[in-house]
Amino acid sequence: MLPITSLMMSEAENSSDEGQAEIILKGEISNFMPEVQFAALAAIAGILNIPHEQLKVVQVREGSISLELKMPKKVIEKLVALDEWSVLIIQDLGIQQVRILYGLRHRS
């Protein structure tokens, strides 16, 4: 199963229509060229069945490849609710972890 974690969000973040997720990909940041980034976004959008324009890159950092994406809250909900088949496809794409930074109600 794909590890998906969620952080507590602030009131300001809760009022927005967007959420933010960090997606950890296998690979080296030096190989993460613009065309690879576009392909990764297109693949994630395809799995979530959304237009890739709904995903906005906020930041790319080292540590494998840490890709912070801003997206509508409804997409955050879809990401968390992926079925087993979609999780297997995401893992095959090299996604190792998903961390919801904000946009999802905190679950106790």
CORQUI-V899446 format. One record per residue. RES is the residue in three letters. PHI is phi as a letter, one per 40 degrees, with the letter a starting at -180 (* if undefined). PSI is psi in whole degrees, 0 to 359 (none if undefined). NEAR is the number of other C-alpha atoms within 12 Angstrom. Layout:
RES_PHI_PSI_NEAR, RES_PHI_PSI_NEAR
This chain:
MET_*_143_19, LEU_c_125_28, PRO_c_119_21, ILE_b_121_25, THR_b_157_23, SER_b_138_26, LEU_b_157_23, MET_c_139_21, MET_b_155_22, SER_c_167_16, GLU_c_320_13, ALA_c_317_13, GLU_c_325_21, ASN_c_328_21, SER_c_345_15, SER_c_156_19, ASP_c_356_19, GLU_b_157_27, GLY_b_179_38, GLN_a_139_38, ALA_b_148_40, GLU_b_128_37, ILE_b_123_41, ILE_c_122_34, LEU_b_149_34, LYS_c_145_23, GLY_h_176_23, GLU_b_140_18, ILE_d_328_20, SER_c_337_15, ASN_c_0_15, PHE_c_66_23, MET_c_164_15, PRO_d_320_14, GLU_c_328_11, VAL_c_320_19, GLN_c_315_28, PHE_c_317_19, ALA_c_320_16, ALA_c_315_31, LEU_c_318_34, ALA_c_320_23, ALA_c_316_25, ILE_c_316_40, ALA_c_320_26, GLY_c_317_23, ILE_c_321_28, LEU_c_355_30, ASN_f_48_20, ILE_b_160_21, PRO_c_140_18, HIS_c_340_25, GLU_c_343_19, GLN_c_349_26, LEU_b_124_36, LYS_b_126_27, VAL_c_124_24, VAL_c_318_18, GLN_a_148_18, VAL_b_126_25, ARG_b_161_21, GLU_c_171_19, GLY_h_72_18, SER_g_232_21, ILE_b_117_29, SER_b_112_29, LEU_b_111_37, GLU_c_127_29, LEU_b_139_38, LYS_b_139_31, MET_a_163_36, PRO_c_149_29, LYS_d_325_28, LYS_c_331_24, VAL_c_323_35, ILE_d_315_37, GLU_c_318_24, LYS_c_319_26, LEU_c_317_41, VAL_c_330_29, ALA_c_18_19, LEU_d_140_24, ASP_c_170_16, GLU_d_320_15, TRP_c_315_15, SER_c_323_25, VAL_c_319_27, LEU_c_319_18, ILE_c_316_21, ILE_c_318_33, GLN_c_322_24, ASP_c_332_18, LEU_c_353_26, GLY_g_9_24, ILE_c_122_31, GLN_c_330_27, GLN_a_150_30, VAL_b_130_33, ARG_b_120_30, ILE_c_115_36, LEU_c_318_31, TYR_a_164_34, GLY_h_3_36, LEU_b_135_36, ARG_c_138_24, HIS_c_131_17, ARG_b_129_11, SER_c_none_6
